[in-house]
Amino acid sequence: MVFHTLVLAGRAFIRNPIPGPDIFWKRRRIFRLTSYLYGRRRNCYRTAIRALHHVLEDCTRGRRVKKQDMAILWETRIDSAAREHGISGLTMREALPRCNIFLDRKTLADLAIWEPRTFKAVTDVAKGRAASDEDLTYPTKDKEDLSHFATKGMLKDPK
């Protein structure tokens, strides 16, 4: 091996090498990723690495949670918009494929928000199909049986 400087030779033969530019840039990258944190979590290398691992785990978990949140939002939008037109969201989503209308939840939610007339037309088609199919008609909860509940007016005064 040929060493051009004494420092390079010292790095090759010393048991604990002198930290060089590679360590500087490695630490620089960690500090840049944790620059928005507070206190020692951004200044101390060991603490910054631990904080960065937690942040990256949260990011990974957050991507999954975001997908679940969007699916719940789409379901809520579809169900509430369909109920405005007199059909439940579940009945509508079961009736649409039987009419050869294959729209996913995101598209139906966008139609419900941005194009209400188009959504009403789709809902009318689904309502017609649900009325003609016997297995798609669900009992409505407009008038529930409340005989098993006791109200304050039903109780007699002990006097």
C-alpha positions as CSV (number, residue, x, y, z in Angstrom):
1,M,0.0,0.0,0.0
2,V,1.1,3.5,-0.8
3,F,0.2,6.3,1.6
4,H,0.5,9.8,0.3
5,T,0.3,11.4,3.8
6,L,1.2,10.5,7.3
7,V,-2.4,10.9,8.4
8,L,-3.6,8.2,5.8
9,A,-0.9,5.9,7.1
10,G,-2.0,6.5,10.6
11,R,-5.5,5.6,9.8
12,A,-4.5,2.4,8.2
13,F,-2.4,1.1,11.1
14,I,-4.0,2.6,14.2
15,R,-6.5,0.3,15.9
16,N,-9.1,3.1,16.4
17,P,-9.0,5.1,13.2
18,I,-9.4,8.9,13.2
19,P,-12.9,9.9,12.3
20,G,-12.9,11.1,8.7
21,P,-15.2,12.8,6.2
22,D,-17.4,9.7,5.9
23,I,-18.4,9.9,9.6
24,F,-19.0,13.6,9.3
25,W,-21.4,13.2,6.4
26,K,-23.2,10.3,8.0
27,R,-23.8,12.4,11.1
28,R,-24.7,15.4,9.0
29,R,-27.4,13.4,7.3
30,I,-28.9,12.3,10.6
31,F,-28.9,15.8,12.0
32,R,-30.5,17.2,8.8
33,L,-33.3,14.6,9.1
34,T,-33.9,15.6,12.8
35,S,-33.5,19.3,12.4
36,Y,-37.1,20.1,13.1
37,L,-37.1,18.3,16.5
38,Y,-36.6,20.1,19.8
39,G,-33.8,19.9,22.3
40,R,-31.2,17.2,22.5
41,R,-33.2,15.1,20.0
42,R,-31.7,17.3,17.2
43,N,-28.2,18.0,18.7
44,C,-27.0,14.8,20.2
45,Y,-26.1,12.0,17.8
46,R,-27.3,9.0,19.8
47,T,-30.5,10.7,20.8
48,A,-31.1,11.9,17.3
49,I,-30.8,8.4,15.9
50,R,-33.4,7.1,18.4
51,A,-35.7,9.9,17.6
52,L,-35.3,9.4,13.9
53,H,-36.2,5.7,14.2
54,H,-39.4,6.6,16.0
55,V,-40.2,9.3,13.4
56,L,-39.7,6.8,10.6
57,E,-41.9,4.2,12.3
58,D,-44.6,6.7,12.7
59,C,-44.4,7.7,9.1
60,T,-44.7,4.0,8.0
61,R,-47.7,3.6,10.3
62,G,-49.2,6.8,9.1
63,R,-49.3,5.7,5.5
64,R,-51.5,2.8,6.4
65,V,-53.7,4.8,8.7
66,K,-54.2,7.4,6.0
67,K,-55.6,4.8,3.6
68,Q,-58.0,3.6,6.3
69,D,-59.1,7.1,7.1
70,M,-59.8,7.9,3.4
71,A,-61.8,4.6,3.0
72,I,-63.9,5.6,6.0
73,L,-64.4,9.1,4.7
74,W,-65.6,7.8,1.3
75,E,-68.0,5.4,3.0
76,T,-69.5,8.2,5.0
77,R,-69.9,10.5,2.0
78,I,-71.5,7.8,-0.1
79,D,-73.9,6.7,2.7
80,S,-75.0,10.2,3.6
81,A,-75.5,11.3,0.0
82,A,-77.4,8.1,-0.9
83,R,-79.7,8.6,2.2
84,E,-80.6,12.1,0.9
85,H,-82.0,10.3,-2.2
86,G,-83.9,7.6,-0.2
87,I,-81.6,4.6,-0.4
88,S,-78.9,3.3,1.9
89,G,-75.3,3.2,0.8
90,L,-75.0,-0.5,1.3
91,T,-78.1,-1.2,-0.9
92,M,-76.8,1.2,-3.5
93,R,-73.4,-0.4,-3.6
94,E,-74.9,-3.9,-3.9
95,A,-77.4,-2.8,-6.7
96,L,-74.9,-1.0,-8.9
97,P,-72.9,-4.1,-10.0
98,R,-76.1,-5.8,-10.8
99,C,-76.8,-3.0,-13.3
100,N,-73.3,-3.4,-14.8
101,I,-72.2,-0.1,-13.2
102,F,-68.8,-0.7,-11.7
103,L,-67.7,2.4,-9.7
104,D,-65.3,2.2,-6.8
105,R,-65.8,4.0,-3.5
106,K,-63.5,6.9,-4.4
107,T,-65.4,7.7,-7.6
108,L,-68.8,7.4,-6.0
109,A,-67.7,9.8,-3.2
110,D,-66.3,12.3,-5.7
111,L,-69.6,12.1,-7.7
112,A,-71.5,12.7,-4.4
113,I,-69.5,15.8,-3.6
114,W,-68.8,17.4,-7.0
115,E,-71.5,16.2,-9.3
116,P,-74.7,15.7,-7.3
117,R,-77.0,15.4,-10.4
118,T,-74.9,12.6,-11.8
119,F,-74.9,10.9,-8.3
120,K,-78.7,11.3,-8.2
121,A,-79.0,9.5,-11.6
122,V,-76.8,6.7,-10.4
123,T,-78.8,6.5,-7.2
124,D,-82.1,6.3,-9.2
125,V,-80.7,3.4,-11.2
126,A,-79.7,1.6,-8.0
127,K,-83.1,2.3,-6.4
128,G,-84.9,0.8,-9.4
129,R,-82.7,-2.3,-9.4
130,A,-83.1,-2.7,-5.6
131,A,-86.9,-2.4,-5.9
132,S,-87.0,-5.1,-8.6
133,D,-84.7,-7.5,-6.7
134,E,-86.2,-9.1,-3.6
135,D,-83.0,-9.9,-1.9
136,L,-81.8,-6.2,-2.0
137,T,-84.7,-4.8,-0.1
138,Y,-83.8,-4.2,3.5
139,P,-86.2,-3.3,6.3
140,T,-86.2,0.4,7.0
141,K,-85.9,1.7,10.6
142,D,-88.4,4.6,10.1
143,K,-90.8,3.3,12.7
144,E,-89.2,1.2,15.4
145,D,-91.0,-0.8,18.1
146,L,-90.4,1.2,21.2
147,S,-92.7,-0.9,23.5
148,H,-89.8,-2.3,25.5
149,F,-88.6,1.1,26.6
150,A,-89.9,3.0,29.7
151,T,-90.1,6.7,29.6
152,K,-90.6,9.2,32.5
153,G,-94.2,9.7,31.6
154,M,-95.0,6.0,31.9
155,L,-93.8,5.8,35.5
156,K,-96.5,6.4,38.1
157,D,-96.0,8.9,40.9
158,P,-95.9,7.0,44.3
159,K,-98.1,9.7,46.0
